[in-house]
Amino acid sequence: MRGRRGAIAAALGVVWIVWGSTYVALRVGIRALPPLTMAGARFGIAGLILFGWCGWQRRRHPEARWRPAGWREWRASAVLGLLLPAAGTGGATWAEQKLPAGTAALLLASIPVWLILASHVAGLERIRPRGAAGLLLGLAGVAILVNPLSGGAPNLLAAAVALGGALCWGSGSAYARRAPHPDQPLLGSSMQLICAGAALCAAGAAGGELGRIQAGALASESALALAYLIVFGSLVAYSSYEWLVRHASSVLTGTYAFVNPVVAVLLGWWLLGEHVSGRTLLAAAVIVAGVALMVLPARQPGPAAWPARLSRLPGYRSRSRSARSAGARRRIRCSAGRSA
């Protein structure tokens, strides 16, 4: 049990820290590499590595009876790859040309807001009072962060692109609940990454990004940031997250949604010298509180609270110990009379 708890803590730490740090790595990567092409290379290379590893695992463990993905799975992976990594993370990568890493992370932290709204529109779940409160808090935090009427507001176009990416990620997550998935772990993720990488590279080429790549960029800190994003941000973090989904509670796994932006804001301030204003801190607190309300379930009452809850029900009357004793004596006398 102790070893399992240690493994869960390690995987959770990877998801918390590494995924939070990717916003800083993106900011460093786009200093010398064009954003869409860099994101496409990140996802394409990571997806191909994962896809090859899954094929090797199928040959190594034939008893698992994992089958290769079919057309339906590839079609769903293409949709999810476009909505999640391509539009979500690719949009954030493009937006970080104009936005600090912490601001982009806070805008992407609104993903649970769009997930709840998309799930409600699709008829997958109802918006309960706790979720509605968290949704309103999340939207209020975003409004505080990007309010154009206040001084020092972030670039509105970049903020809109990042929010659009969050909307696509939330909608894609809602679609993923009904989409067909391969039964082999990580195979679906690898297919989504491959599709996202192809789409982003094509978009970058269409936008003329290939001509902006300089030979020196391949030996710069941007190349190191890209390597970090491939190895740690995609391979290690994705694998850790998939493992957590299967071995930890959904509540614990979902905490990354409000830990990642805090990590990004702190690392952006520490490593990149990004200015953290009072408005940013206020928006972070409001968004994190809203996401926590949406992700964490309401506390269930324990057995000790049942009598108090029952006493509030109509028609319920609590019996005191003396009343219960008197009832027991009457039952004994009746039983003795029948036996006589």
KAPEVEN-V642585 format. One record per residue. N is the residue number from 1. RES is the residue in three letters. PSI is psi as a letter, one per 20 degrees, with the letter a starting at -180 (none if undefined). Layout:
n=N res=RES psi=PSI
n=N res=RES psi=PSI
//
This chain:
n=1 res=MET psi=g
n=2 res=ARG psi=h
n=3 res=GLY psi=h
n=4 res=ARG psi=g
n=5 res=ARG psi=h
n=6 res=GLY psi=h
n=7 res=ALA psi=g
n=8 res=ILE psi=g
n=9 res=ALA psi=g
n=10 res=ALA psi=g
n=11 res=ALA psi=h
n=12 res=LEU psi=h
n=13 res=GLY psi=h
n=14 res=VAL psi=g
n=15 res=VAL psi=g
n=16 res=TRP psi=g
n=17 res=ILE psi=g
n=18 res=VAL psi=g
n=19 res=TRP psi=h
n=20 res=GLY psi=h
n=21 res=SER psi=i
n=22 res=THR psi=h
n=23 res=TYR psi=h
n=24 res=VAL psi=g
n=25 res=ALA psi=h
n=26 res=LEU psi=g
n=27 res=ARG psi=h
n=28 res=VAL psi=h
n=29 res=GLY psi=h
n=30 res=ILE psi=j
n=31 res=ARG psi=h
n=32 res=ALA psi=i
n=33 res=LEU psi=p
n=34 res=PRO psi=q
n=35 res=PRO psi=g
n=36 res=LEU psi=g
n=37 res=THR psi=h
n=38 res=MET psi=g
n=39 res=ALA psi=h
n=40 res=GLY psi=g
n=41 res=ALA psi=g
n=42 res=ARG psi=g
n=43 res=PHE psi=h
n=44 res=GLY psi=g
n=45 res=ILE psi=g
n=46 res=ALA psi=g
n=47 res=GLY psi=g
n=48 res=LEU psi=h
n=49 res=ILE psi=g
n=50 res=LEU psi=h
n=51 res=PHE psi=g
n=52 res=GLY psi=h
n=53 res=TRP psi=h
n=54 res=CYS psi=h
n=55 res=GLY psi=h
n=56 res=TRP psi=h
n=57 res=GLN psi=h
n=58 res=ARG psi=g
n=59 res=ARG psi=h
n=60 res=ARG psi=h
n=61 res=HIS psi=m
n=62 res=PRO psi=h
n=63 res=GLU psi=i
n=64 res=ALA psi=i
n=65 res=ARG psi=k
n=66 res=TRP psi=p
n=67 res=ARG psi=q
n=68 res=PRO psi=q
n=69 res=ALA psi=q
n=70 res=GLY psi=a
n=71 res=TRP psi=g
n=72 res=ARG psi=g
n=73 res=GLU psi=h
n=74 res=TRP psi=h
n=75 res=ARG psi=g
n=76 res=ALA psi=h
n=77 res=SER psi=h
n=78 res=ALA psi=g
n=79 res=VAL psi=g
n=80 res=LEU psi=h
n=81 res=GLY psi=h
n=82 res=LEU psi=h
n=83 res=LEU psi=g
n=84 res=LEU psi=f
n=85 res=PRO psi=g
n=86 res=ALA psi=f
n=87 res=ALA psi=g
n=88 res=GLY psi=f
n=89 res=THR psi=h
n=90 res=GLY psi=g
n=91 res=GLY psi=h
n=92 res=ALA psi=h
n=93 res=THR psi=g
n=94 res=TRP psi=g
n=95 res=ALA psi=h
n=96 res=GLU psi=i
n=97 res=GLN psi=h
n=98 res=LYS psi=i
n=99 res=LEU psi=q
n=100 res=PRO psi=q
n=101 res=ALA psi=g
n=102 res=GLY psi=h
n=103 res=THR psi=g
n=104 res=ALA psi=g
n=105 res=ALA psi=h
n=106 res=LEU psi=h
n=107 res=LEU psi=h
n=108 res=LEU psi=i
n=109 res=ALA psi=i
n=110 res=SER psi=j
n=111 res=ILE psi=g
n=112 res=PRO psi=h
n=113 res=VAL psi=g
n=114 res=TRP psi=h
n=115 res=LEU psi=g
n=116 res=ILE psi=g
n=117 res=LEU psi=g
n=118 res=ALA psi=g
n=119 res=SER psi=h
n=120 res=HIS psi=g
n=121 res=VAL psi=h
n=122 res=ALA psi=i
n=123 res=GLY psi=k
n=124 res=LEU psi=h
n=125 res=GLU psi=q
n=126 res=ARG psi=q
n=127 res=ILE psi=o
n=128 res=ARG psi=r
n=129 res=PRO psi=g
n=130 res=ARG psi=g
n=131 res=GLY psi=h
n=132 res=ALA psi=g
n=133 res=ALA psi=g
n=134 res=GLY psi=h
n=135 res=LEU psi=g
n=136 res=LEU psi=h
n=137 res=LEU psi=g
n=138 res=GLY psi=g
n=139 res=LEU psi=h
n=140 res=ALA psi=g
n=141 res=GLY psi=g
n=142 res=VAL psi=g
n=143 res=ALA psi=h
n=144 res=ILE psi=h
n=145 res=LEU psi=g
n=146 res=VAL psi=j
n=147 res=ASN psi=o
n=148 res=PRO psi=i
n=149 res=LEU psi=i
n=150 res=SER psi=q
n=151 res=GLY psi=q
n=152 res=GLY psi=k
n=153 res=ALA psi=q
n=154 res=PRO psi=r
n=155 res=ASN psi=p
n=156 res=LEU psi=h
n=157 res=LEU psi=g
n=158 res=ALA psi=h
n=159 res=ALA psi=h
n=160 res=ALA psi=h
n=161 res=VAL psi=g
n=162 res=ALA psi=g
n=163 res=LEU psi=h
n=164 res=GLY psi=h
n=165 res=GLY psi=g
n=166 res=ALA psi=h
n=167 res=LEU psi=g
n=168 res=CYS psi=g
n=169 res=TRP psi=g
n=170 res=GLY psi=g
n=171 res=SER psi=g
n=172 res=GLY psi=h
n=173 res=SER psi=h
n=174 res=ALA psi=g
n=175 res=TYR psi=h
n=176 res=ALA psi=h
n=177 res=ARG psi=h
n=178 res=ARG psi=i
n=179 res=ALA psi=q
n=180 res=PRO psi=p
n=181 res=HIS psi=q
n=182 res=PRO psi=q
n=183 res=ASP psi=i
n=184 res=GLN psi=p
n=185 res=PRO psi=q
n=186 res=LEU psi=i
n=187 res=LEU psi=g
n=188 res=GLY psi=g
n=189 res=SER psi=g
n=190 res=SER psi=h
n=191 res=MET psi=h
n=192 res=GLN psi=g
n=193 res=LEU psi=h
n=194 res=ILE psi=g
n=195 res=CYS psi=g
n=196 res=ALA psi=g
n=197 res=GLY psi=g
n=198 res=ALA psi=g
n=199 res=ALA psi=g
n=200 res=LEU psi=h
n=201 res=CYS psi=h
n=202 res=ALA psi=g
n=203 res=ALA psi=h
n=204 res=GLY psi=g
n=205 res=ALA psi=g
n=206 res=ALA psi=h
n=207 res=GLY psi=j
n=208 res=GLY psi=k
n=209 res=GLU psi=h
n=210 res=LEU psi=h
n=211 res=GLY psi=i
n=212 res=ARG psi=i
n=213 res=ILE psi=o
n=214 res=GLN psi=q
n=215 res=ALA psi=h
n=216 res=GLY psi=h
n=217 res=ALA psi=h
n=218 res=LEU psi=i
n=219 res=ALA psi=k
n=220 res=SER psi=a
n=221 res=GLU psi=h
n=222 res=SER psi=h
n=223 res=ALA psi=h
n=224 res=LEU psi=h
n=225 res=ALA psi=g
n=226 res=LEU psi=g
n=227 res=ALA psi=g
n=228 res=TYR psi=g
n=229 res=LEU psi=h
n=230 res=ILE psi=g
n=231 res=VAL psi=g
n=232 res=PHE psi=g
n=233 res=GLY psi=h
n=234 res=SER psi=g
n=235 res=LEU psi=g
n=236 res=VAL psi=g
n=237 res=ALA psi=g
n=238 res=TYR psi=g
n=239 res=SER psi=g
n=240 res=SER psi=g
n=241 res=TYR psi=g
n=242 res=GLU psi=h
n=243 res=TRP psi=g
n=244 res=LEU psi=h
n=245 res=VAL psi=h
n=246 res=ARG psi=h
n=247 res=HIS psi=i
n=248 res=ALA psi=r
n=249 res=SER psi=q
n=250 res=SER psi=h
n=251 res=VAL psi=g
n=252 res=LEU psi=g
n=253 res=THR psi=h
n=254 res=GLY psi=i
n=255 res=THR psi=i
n=256 res=TYR psi=h
n=257 res=ALA psi=h
n=258 res=PHE psi=i
n=259 res=VAL psi=h
n=260 res=ASN psi=g
n=261 res=PRO psi=h
n=262 res=VAL psi=g
n=263 res=VAL psi=g
n=264 res=ALA psi=g
n=265 res=VAL psi=g
n=266 res=LEU psi=g
n=267 res=LEU psi=h
n=268 res=GLY psi=h
n=269 res=TRP psi=g
n=270 res=TRP psi=g
n=271 res=LEU psi=h
n=272 res=LEU psi=i
n=273 res=GLY psi=k
n=274 res=GLU psi=p
n=275 res=HIS psi=p
n=276 res=VAL psi=o
n=277 res=SER psi=r
n=278 res=GLY psi=h
n=279 res=ARG psi=h
n=280 res=THR psi=g
n=281 res=LEU psi=g
n=282 res=LEU psi=g
n=283 res=ALA psi=g
n=284 res=ALA psi=g
n=285 res=ALA psi=g
n=286 res=VAL psi=g
n=287 res=ILE psi=g
n=288 res=VAL psi=g
n=289 res=ALA psi=g
n=290 res=GLY psi=g
n=291 res=VAL psi=h
n=292 res=ALA psi=h
n=293 res=LEU psi=h
n=294 res=MET psi=h
n=295 res=VAL psi=g
n=296 res=LEU psi=p
n=297 res=PRO psi=q
n=298 res=ALA psi=q
n=299 res=ARG psi=p
n=300 res=GLN psi=q
n=301 res=PRO psi=q
n=302 res=GLY psi=r
n=303 res=PRO psi=h
n=304 res=ALA psi=h
n=305 res=ALA psi=i
n=306 res=TRP psi=g
n=307 res=PRO psi=h
n=308 res=ALA psi=h
n=309 res=ARG psi=h
n=310 res=LEU psi=h
n=311 res=SER psi=i
n=312 res=ARG psi=i
n=313 res=LEU psi=q
n=314 res=PRO psi=p
n=315 res=GLY psi=i
n=316 res=TYR psi=p
n=317 res=ARG psi=p
n=318 res=SER psi=p
n=319 res=ARG psi=p
n=320 res=SER psi=r
n=321 res=ARG psi=h
n=322 res=SER psi=h
n=323 res=ALA psi=g
n=324 res=ARG psi=h
n=325 res=SER psi=g
n=326 res=ALA psi=g
n=327 res=GLY psi=h
n=328 res=ALA psi=h
n=329 res=ARG psi=h
n=330 res=ARG psi=h
n=331 res=ARG psi=h
n=332 res=ILE psi=g
n=333 res=ARG psi=g
n=334 res=CYS psi=h
n=335 res=SER psi=h
n=336 res=ALA psi=h
n=337 res=GLY psi=h
n=338 res=ARG psi=h
n=339 res=SER psi=h
n=340 res=ALA psi=none
//
